[in-house]
Each structure stands twice: as structure tokens, then as C-alpha cells.
Amino acid sequence: MHSVNVRQLKSNPSVALRAAKNDLVVVMNRDTPDAVLVGIEQLGIADLPHVRSALAVSLFRSGDISAATAAKVAQVPLADMLGLLSGMGIPLYGGSPADAVQEMESGAQWLAPKS
């Protein structure tokens, strides 16, 4: 088990993340344990790919990550992630339908050949 204080975590988070891949890392806040970092592979989850997909969907739905990042989290191709999200009825676009139409028209104008 390792420990880091909040200042160390803020200044160099990669050290704590690397340590969490192999062992528990306790985050200390003013000499009091405040959080525990655990590497996802260290949890011993039998069906890790499904857990990664569930995390990706949840983070995308809450607006914390993009669809491309969700695909990386789930370790699947972007096309598969888009299919999964749309199959679950999760909107891939956060704006209104009118905004989507306007953006598609703008994109079509931008892609149109210039003369």
C-alpha cells in the first residue's frame, strides 16, 4: 500500500496512477485518509470489457466525455460505440433538433465545391 498527500497528487498525478496499477494508494488530506485509488485491472473483475463499456456509456451520458473518448475507455472502435449509444437511445448530439439541422446545413455548405 502506498500513500500520497493531496499536494503530491496535484503536482504529479501520474505517479499515484502508476502505483495504483499494482497496489492500493491512499490519498491523505491533512494527515487523514481521504480517498483510495485502485487500478481498474486490480479489482479482479471477471468481465472487465463490459465494465469498461458501462463506464464509457455512463460518462458519455453525463456529458463528461465525448463519444470518441467513450470508445477509447471501452476499448472498442468508434463506430461500435456510436452503435451502442444509439441502440440504447442515448442522443449522440446534445443540442436541439433545430440546432442539429442548422449544423448539418452549415457542414454541407462548407463541404460544397467552391466556384
MDTraj code that builds the backbone (N, CA, C; nanometers):
import mdtraj as md
import numpy as np

residues = "MET HIS SER VAL ASN VAL ARG GLN LEU LYS SER ASN PRO SER VAL ALA LEU ARG ALA ALA LYS ASN ASP LEU VAL VAL VAL MET ASN ARG ASP THR PRO ASP ALA VAL LEU VAL GLY ILE GLU GLN LEU GLY ILE ALA ASP LEU PRO HIS VAL ARG SER ALA LEU ALA VAL SER LEU PHE ARG SER GLY ASP ILE SER ALA ALA THR ALA ALA LYS VAL ALA GLN VAL PRO LEU ALA ASP MET LEU GLY LEU LEU SER GLY MET GLY ILE PRO LEU TYR GLY GLY SER PRO ALA ASP ALA VAL GLN GLU MET GLU SER GLY ALA GLN TRP LEU ALA PRO LYS SER".split()
xyz = np.array([
    [0.0849, -0.1168, 0.0000],
    [0.0000, 0.0000, 0.0000],
    [0.0896, 0.1233, 0.0000],
    [0.0477, 0.2228, -0.0767],
    [0.1219, 0.3479, -0.0856],
    [0.0319, 0.4613, -0.0376],
    [0.0932, 0.5735, -0.0050],
    [0.0137, 0.6915, 0.0286],
    [0.0726, 0.8137, -0.0404],
    [-0.0154, 0.9046, -0.0758],
    [0.0242, 1.0341, -0.1313],
    [-0.0621, 1.1392, -0.0643],
    [-0.0070, 1.2587, -0.0505],
    [-0.0921, 1.3651, 0.0011],
    [-0.1518, 1.4412, -0.1172],
    [-0.2459, 1.5265, -0.0893],
    [-0.3177, 1.5974, -0.1950],
    [-0.2217, 1.6800, -0.2798],
    [-0.1245, 1.7439, -0.2171],
    [-0.0287, 1.8254, -0.2917],
    [0.0498, 1.7398, -0.3910],
    [0.0958, 1.6238, -0.3473],
    [0.1684, 1.5336, -0.4375],
    [0.0783, 1.4873, -0.5522],
    [-0.0464, 1.4581, -0.5200],
    [-0.1404, 1.4126, -0.6222],
    [-0.1644, 1.5212, -0.7260],
    [-0.1761, 1.6454, -0.6807],
    [-0.1984, 1.7565, -0.7741],
    [-0.0753, 1.7849, -0.8588],
    [0.0421, 1.7751, -0.7995],
    [0.1629, 1.8120, -0.8735],
    [0.2089, 1.7029, -0.9700],
    [0.1812, 1.5771, -0.9388],
    [0.2262, 1.4692, -1.0265],
    [0.1314, 1.3492, -1.0145],
    [0.0121, 1.3594, -1.0726],
    [-0.0860, 1.2511, -1.0583],
    [-0.0425, 1.1199, -1.1224],
    [0.0446, 1.1260, -1.2221],
    [0.0841, 1.0021, -1.2904],
    [0.1577, 0.9065, -1.1969],
    [0.2289, 0.9589, -1.0984],
    [0.2989, 0.8723, -1.0028],
    [0.1971, 0.7906, -0.9236],
    [0.0922, 0.8562, -0.8759],
    [-0.0110, 0.7860, -0.7989],
    [-0.0862, 0.6863, -0.8864],
    [-0.1140, 0.7241, -1.0106],
    [-0.1853, 0.6329, -1.1004],
    [-0.1016, 0.5098, -1.1334],
    [0.0270, 0.5297, -1.1543],
    [0.1164, 0.4158, -1.1798],
    [0.1195, 0.3223, -1.0588],
    [0.1279, 0.3808, -0.9408],
    [0.1315, 0.2997, -0.8186],
    [-0.0002, 0.2247, -0.7993],
    [-0.1123, 0.2874, -0.8385],
    [-0.2438, 0.2245, -0.8215],
    [-0.2623, 0.1034, -0.9124],
    [-0.1823, 0.0926, -1.0178],
    [-0.1920, -0.0253, -1.1050],
    [-0.1457, -0.1514, -1.0329],
    [-0.0593, -0.1348, -0.9328],
    [-0.0016, -0.2500, -0.8632],
    [-0.0503, -0.2675, -0.7203],
    [-0.0970, -0.1599, -0.6590],
    [-0.1334, -0.1665, -0.5178],
    [-0.2305, -0.0533, -0.4856],
    [-0.2903, -0.0590, -0.3681],
    [-0.3782, 0.0490, -0.3245],
    [-0.2957, 0.1743, -0.2967],
    [-0.3537, 0.2900, -0.3267],
    [-0.2900, 0.4178, -0.2968],
    [-0.3880, 0.4983, -0.2123],
    [-0.3466, 0.5326, -0.0927],
    [-0.4306, 0.6111, -0.0030],
    [-0.3955, 0.7581, -0.0218],
    [-0.4964, 0.8397, -0.0461],
    [-0.4768, 0.9838, -0.0607],
    [-0.5031, 1.0470, 0.0753],
    [-0.4008, 1.1134, 0.1268],
    [-0.4093, 1.1754, 0.2587],
    [-0.4387, 1.3243, 0.2440],
    [-0.5305, 1.3720, 0.3249],
    [-0.5649, 1.5135, 0.3285],
    [-0.5461, 1.5610, 0.4716],
    [-0.4401, 1.6385, 0.4935],
    [-0.4053, 1.6877, 0.6273],
    [-0.3904, 1.5715, 0.7259],
    [-0.3104, 1.4749, 0.6877],
    [-0.2790, 1.3580, 0.7701],
    [-0.3995, 1.2699, 0.8013],
    [-0.5030, 1.2812, 0.7198],
    [-0.6218, 1.1978, 0.7358],
    [-0.6503, 1.1279, 0.6038],
    [-0.6727, 0.9976, 0.6052],
    [-0.7065, 0.9291, 0.4801],
    [-0.8364, 0.9855, 0.4229],
    [-0.8327, 1.0232, 0.2960],
    [-0.9488, 1.0875, 0.2346],
    [-1.0054, 1.0067, 0.1184],
    [-0.9204, 0.9326, 0.0481],
    [-0.9658, 0.8548, -0.0671],
    [-0.8678, 0.7408, -0.0912],
    [-0.9137, 0.6444, -0.1698],
    [-0.8290, 0.5321, -0.2078],
    [-0.8338, 0.5189, -0.3591],
    [-0.7167, 0.5123, -0.4209],
    [-0.7075, 0.4880, -0.5646],
    [-0.6805, 0.3398, -0.5863],
    [-0.7588, 0.2804, -0.6761],
    [-0.7424, 0.1392, -0.7087],
    [-0.7404, 0.1268, -0.8596],
    [-0.6401, 0.0611, -0.9137],
    [-0.6356, 0.0375, -1.0574],
    [-0.7503, -0.0528, -1.0989],
    [-0.8138, -0.0212, -1.2110],
    [-0.9321, -0.0965, -1.2535],
    [-0.8997, -0.2438, -1.2784],
    [-0.7817, -0.2736, -1.3300],
    [-0.7440, -0.4126, -1.3526],
    [-0.7206, -0.4860, -1.2212],
    [-0.6856, -0.4115, -1.1180],
    [-0.6561, -0.4696, -0.9881],
    [-0.7822, -0.5177, -0.9168],
    [-0.8987, -0.4740, -0.9607],
    [-1.0232, -0.5118, -0.8946],
    [-1.0580, -0.6590, -0.9147],
    [-0.9976, -0.7222, -1.0140],
    [-1.0239, -0.8634, -1.0365],
    [-1.1624, -0.8902, -1.0926],
    [-1.2144, -0.7970, -1.1685],
    [-1.3470, -0.8116, -1.2274],
    [-1.3387, -0.9136, -1.3406],
    [-1.4287, -1.0102, -1.3364],
    [-1.4253, -1.1175, -1.4360],
    [-1.4597, -1.0676, -1.5761],
    [-1.5501, -0.9726, -1.5854],
    [-1.5972, -0.9256, -1.7160],
    [-1.5588, -0.7796, -1.7366],
    [-1.4298, -0.7515, -1.7332],
    [-1.3790, -0.6149, -1.7423],
    [-1.4233, -0.5417, -1.8686],
    [-1.4308, -0.6053, -1.9861],
    [-1.4771, -0.5317, -2.1044],
    [-1.6178, -0.4728, -2.0884],
    [-1.7081, -0.5462, -2.0225],
    [-1.8427, -0.4924, -2.0008],
    [-1.8411, -0.3779, -1.8993],
    [-1.7553, -0.3876, -1.8002],
    [-1.7426, -0.2787, -1.7024],
    [-1.6891, -0.1539, -1.7713],
    [-1.5905, -0.1706, -1.8588],
    [-1.5367, -0.0564, -1.9336],
    [-1.6461, 0.0068, -2.0197],
    [-1.7276, -0.0757, -2.0842],
    [-1.8372, -0.0233, -2.1669],
    [-1.9384, 0.0516, -2.0818],
    [-1.9729, -0.0041, -1.9663],
    [-2.0687, 0.0622, -1.8771],
    [-2.0145, 0.1963, -1.8282],
    [-1.8863, 0.2003, -1.7935],
    [-1.8249, 0.3269, -1.7521],
    [-1.8283, 0.4283, -1.8662],
    [-1.7952, 0.3823, -1.9855],
    [-1.7930, 0.4717, -2.1017],
    [-1.9312, 0.5288, -2.1291],
    [-2.0332, 0.4439, -2.1264],
    [-2.1703, 0.4897, -2.1524],
    [-2.2138, 0.5892, -2.0457],
    [-2.1868, 0.5580, -1.9205],
    [-2.2268, 0.6468, -1.8114],
    [-2.1577, 0.7826, -1.8206],
    [-2.0277, 0.7822, -1.8480],
    [-1.9543, 0.9087, -1.8590],
    [-1.9991, 0.9892, -1.9807],
    [-2.0307, 0.9219, -2.0914],
    [-2.0807, 0.9928, -2.2099],
    [-2.2185, 1.0518, -2.1816],
    [-2.3061, 0.9723, -2.1213],
    [-2.4430, 1.0175, -2.0930],
    [-2.4429, 1.1413, -2.0037],
    [-2.3499, 1.1465, -1.9088],
    [-2.3444, 1.2612, -1.8176],
    [-2.2751, 1.3819, -1.8799],
    [-2.2201, 1.3642, -2.0011],
    [-2.1557, 1.4757, -2.0692],
    [-2.0111, 1.4979, -2.0291],
    [-1.9541, 1.4041, -1.9539],
    [-1.8166, 1.4201, -1.9076],
    [-1.7135, 1.3888, -2.0147],
    [-1.7495, 1.3018, -2.1104],
    [-1.6556, 1.2646, -2.2163],
    [-1.7272, 1.2620, -2.3507],
    [-1.6505, 1.2706, -2.4568],
    [-1.7050, 1.2635, -2.5925],
    [-1.7268, 1.1175, -2.6319],
    [-1.7945, 1.0978, -2.7441],
    [-1.8155, 0.9619, -2.7948],
    [-1.6817, 0.8971, -2.8302],
    [-1.5895, 0.9756, -2.8850],
    [-1.4577, 0.9213, -2.9199],
    [-1.3824, 0.8760, -2.7952],
    [-1.3898, 0.9547, -2.6897],
    [-1.3238, 0.9161, -2.5654],
    [-1.3932, 0.7954, -2.5039],
    [-1.5260, 0.7906, -2.5145],
    [-1.6001, 0.6740, -2.4646],
    [-1.5542, 0.5473, -2.5353],
    [-1.5309, 0.5575, -2.6653],
    [-1.4826, 0.4415, -2.7409],
    [-1.3452, 0.3977, -2.6897],
    [-1.2605, 0.4941, -2.6579],
    [-1.1279, 0.4606, -2.6045],
    [-1.1392, 0.3952, -2.4670],
    [-1.2293, 0.4490, -2.3821],
    [-1.2492, 0.3911, -2.2490],
    [-1.2969, 0.2467, -2.2613],
    [-1.3914, 0.2235, -2.3517],
    [-1.4468, 0.0891, -2.3710],
    [-1.3545, -0.0009, -2.4521],
    [-1.2520, 0.0575, -2.5112],
    [-1.1567, -0.0148, -2.5962],
    [-1.2274, -0.0829, -2.7134],
    [-1.3150, -0.0041, -2.7799],
    [-1.3859, -0.0516, -2.8994],
    [-1.3723, 0.0542, -3.0084],
    [-1.3926, 0.0172, -3.1347],
    [-1.3909, 0.1172, -3.2419],
    [-1.5030, 0.2198, -3.2226],
    [-1.4801, 0.3415, -3.2706],
    [-1.5786, 0.4486, -3.2567],
    [-1.7128, 0.4083, -3.3162],
    [-1.7125, 0.3432, -3.4315],
    [-1.8385, 0.3023, -3.4945],
    [-1.9182, 0.2091, -3.4031],
    [-1.8504, 0.1191, -3.3351],
    [-1.9192, 0.0289, -3.2418],
    [-1.9778, 0.1061, -3.1240],
    [-1.9025, 0.2042, -3.0731],
    [-1.9522, 0.2835, -2.9603],
    [-2.0732, 0.3654, -3.0020],
    [-2.0678, 0.4262, -3.1208],
    [-2.1823, 0.5038, -3.1690],
    [-2.3045, 0.4142, -3.1834],
    [-2.2856, 0.2933, -3.2335],
    [-2.3958, 0.1983, -3.2455],
    [-2.4525, 0.1591, -3.1103],
    [-2.3650, 0.1371, -3.0134],
    [-2.4094, 0.1018, -2.8788],
    [-2.4903, 0.2153, -2.8170],
    [-2.4374, 0.3376, -2.8261],
    [-2.5064, 0.4528, -2.7674],
    [-2.6423, 0.4760, -2.8327],
    [-2.6461, 0.4738, -2.9651],
    [-2.7740, 0.4978, -3.0327],
    [-2.8702, 0.3820, -3.0081],
    [-2.8188, 0.2595, -2.9994],
    [-2.9030, 0.1444, -2.9689],
    [-2.9657, 0.1523, -2.8309],
    [-2.8996, 0.2232, -2.7405],
    [-2.9528, 0.2419, -2.6054],
    [-3.0433, 0.3644, -2.5967],
    [-3.0615, 0.4324, -2.7101],
    [-3.1468, 0.5510, -2.7117],
    [-3.0813, 0.6740, -2.6524],
    [-2.9505, 0.6737, -2.6437],
    [-2.8776, 0.7886, -2.5892],
    [-2.8471, 0.8826, -2.7043],
    [-2.8942, 1.0077, -2.6956],
    [-2.8680, 1.1020, -2.8050],
    [-2.7181, 1.1243, -2.8230],
    [-2.6756, 1.1222, -2.9474],
    [-2.5345, 1.1451, -2.9776],
    [-2.5030, 1.2930, -2.9887],
    [-2.6069, 1.3750, -2.9965],
    [-2.5904, 1.5191, -3.0107],
    [-2.6634, 1.5858, -2.8959],
    [-2.5997, 1.6800, -2.8287],
    [-2.6579, 1.7417, -2.7109],
    [-2.7479, 1.8604, -2.7369],
    [-2.7503, 1.9127, -2.8595],
    [-2.8327, 2.0293, -2.8890],
    [-2.9748, 1.9909, -2.9265],
    [-3.0502, 2.0918, -2.9649],
    [-3.1883, 2.0688, -3.0074],
    [-3.1889, 2.0152, -3.1502],
    [-3.3004, 1.9559, -3.1929],
    [-3.3090, 1.9103, -3.3321],
    [-3.2874, 2.0241, -3.4321],
    [-3.3372, 2.1437, -3.4004],
    [-3.3181, 2.2580, -3.4900],
    [-3.1697, 2.2931, -3.5014],
    [-3.0979, 2.2861, -3.3895],
    [-2.9534, 2.3117, -3.3919],
    [-2.8817, 2.2086, -3.4784],
    [-2.9250, 2.0835, -3.4689],
    [-2.8624, 1.9778, -3.5487],
    [-2.8831, 2.0030, -3.6975],
    [-3.0052, 2.0433, -3.7355],
    [-3.0344, 2.0723, -3.8763],
    [-2.9479, 2.1879, -3.9243],
    [-2.9379, 2.2929, -3.8423],
    [-2.8574, 2.4095, -3.8789],
    [-2.7102, 2.3708, -3.8949],
    [-2.6592, 2.2882, -3.8058],
    [-2.5192, 2.2469, -3.8160],
    [-2.4961, 2.1595, -3.9386],
    [-2.5923, 2.0736, -3.9716],
    [-2.5786, 1.9903, -4.0914],
    [-2.5799, 2.0766, -4.2171],
    [-2.6649, 2.1799, -4.2193],
    [-2.6678, 2.2708, -4.3345],
    [-2.5363, 2.3467, -4.3463],
    [-2.4837, 2.3920, -4.2331],
    [-2.3549, 2.4621, -4.2343],
    [-2.2441, 2.3702, -4.2836],
    [-2.2464, 2.2461, -4.2387],
    [-2.1467, 2.1496, -4.2836],
    [-2.1567, 2.1219, -4.4325],
    [-2.2800, 2.1113, -4.4826],
    [-2.2999, 2.0869, -4.6261],
    [-2.2476, 2.2043, -4.7079],
    [-2.2721, 2.3279, -4.6605],
    [-2.2215, 2.4463, -4.7307],
    [-2.0687, 2.4476, -4.7286],
    [-2.0121, 2.4112, -4.6186],
    [-1.8671, 2.4113, -4.6056],
    [-1.8045, 2.3071, -4.6977],
    [-1.8713, 2.1926, -4.7125],
    [-1.8191, 2.0852, -4.7973],
    [-1.8504, 2.1046, -4.9451],
    [-1.9440, 2.1949, -4.9760],
    [-1.9830, 2.2166, -5.1159],
    [-1.8647, 2.2716, -5.1950],
    [-1.8530, 2.2286, -5.3220],
    [-1.7423, 2.2793, -5.4050],
    [-1.7530, 2.4305, -5.4237],
    [-1.6405, 2.4959, -5.4151],
    [-1.6346, 2.6420, -5.4338],
    [-1.6108, 2.6715, -5.5814],
    [-1.6845, 2.7717, -5.6315],
    [-1.6604, 2.8074, -5.7720],
    [-1.6227, 2.9524, -5.7862],
])
top = md.Topology()
chain = top.add_chain()
for i, resn in enumerate(residues, 1):
    res = top.add_residue(resn, chain, resSeq=i)
    for name in ("N", "CA", "C"):
        top.add_atom(name, md.element.get_by_symbol(name[0]), res)
traj = md.Trajectory(xyz[None], top)
